[in-house]
Amino acid sequence: MTQNCITTYPAVLQGLHEFYESLQEEGILFCYSGPTNQGLVEGIGDILRQRMAVEEAGTSEVHGLFAIFIEQMQNILHYSAETTPQTTDQYFDEMRHGVVVVGREREAMRRFFVICGNYIEKSKGQVLAEKINAMRSMNKDELKALYKEMRRQDPTTEDSKGAGLGFLEMARKASCPLDYCIANVSEELSFFSVKAVR
Amino acid sequence: MQDLVIQPTKSSPEVVFIAADGRLSLRGESYPEHAVKFYEPVLQWISSYLATESAPLQLTMDIVYFNSSSSKILMNLFDMLEDAAADGKDVHVVWRYHEENEIAEECGEEFKEETQFLRFELQSYGDKG
């Protein structure tokens, strides 16, 4: 392939086309990496619904994936350990960082999926892993029963801003158990990623 | 008692609570950034309505999608109505959903399963509403 590049940062610019092509090859519909806020969640949510309409997804598929997407994004929004520092003028809220990838399998069942990742405090990794491991062995009825039980529990005492129901909601909407990965990064941080397939 | 009216946003429902005839409605999407904060005035209004008014109460829900935090708060809301119904108050919940929105239907059924004394009715509609 011939390239005609005029740039002072060749690595990023020349690699971008390759990067873009590789996303398409992997069936990635779109991805985002960086700081998040509620407006971004709403905006990408719109794109997700629109994009799925183009893909001629069924209503229940769209609603299910949207539900997964919102829980994934709000996890980053509420729990990511990486934040943009507050500006002194207080005009902007603190933003938490993460990465979201929405795609569709290229083969066989052509299922849609959402992958999200963000830094977490290392100490929280074990709790998350246990939570998801337990869900992985449950069938739909067991997930429903646990969901109902958790929904009635008082707000968790931890630093939970949501209901602590997010992963359960994702597991219930997913067509197979949630996959996850916790990578050790430093003394304090791990990188947590989770994949949900509709 | 004053009416409670909140305009909808992309991620929070329209709230129309009319005190005079006890008709309440929540309509739209519900995945606000801070669900607890959003629903605080909603729960408060219902709580003081139940405490001060003796007229029947009808709540119409037409929520296209709600996230897990909203779900928890809606459970609190239905618990509040359920307690009132158990005390003899006439409470009627109408859960509306688009006929193709299976998830909304299922969510309605799951709330219904959690109630006993209040009248909980599921109602589907087509594209014409």
Boltz contact constraints between the chains, C-beta under 6 A:
constraints:
  - contact:
      token1: [A, 38]
      token2: [B, 33]
      max_distance: 6.0
  - contact:
      token1: [A, 42]
      token2: [B, 10]
      max_distance: 6.0
  - contact:
      token1: [A, 42]
      token2: [B, 11]
      max_distance: 6.0
  - contact:
      token1: [A, 59]
      token2: [B, 100]
      max_distance: 6.0
  - contact:
      token1: [A, 60]
      token2: [B, 102]
      max_distance: 6.0
  - contact:
      token1: [A, 63]
      token2: [B, 103]
      max_distance: 6.0
  - contact:
      token1: [A, 70]
      token2: [B, 31]
      max_distance: 6.0
  - contact:
      token1: [A, 70]
      token2: [B, 67]
      max_distance: 6.0
  - contact:
      token1: [A, 151]
      token2: [B, 72]
      max_distance: 6.0
  - contact:
      token1: [A, 151]
      token2: [B, 75]
      max_distance: 6.0
  - contact:
      token1: [A, 162]
      token2: [B, 69]
      max_distance: 6.0
  - contact:
      token1: [A, 163]
      token2: [B, 68]
      max_distance: 6.0
  - contact:
      token1: [A, 163]
      token2: [B, 69]
      max_distance: 6.0
  - contact:
      token1: [A, 163]
      token2: [B, 72]
      max_distance: 6.0
  - contact:
      token1: [A, 165]
      token2: [B, 68]
      max_distance: 6.0
  - contact:
      token1: [A, 166]
      token2: [B, 68]
      max_distance: 6.0
  - contact:
      token1: [A, 169]
      token2: [B, 68]
      max_distance: 6.0
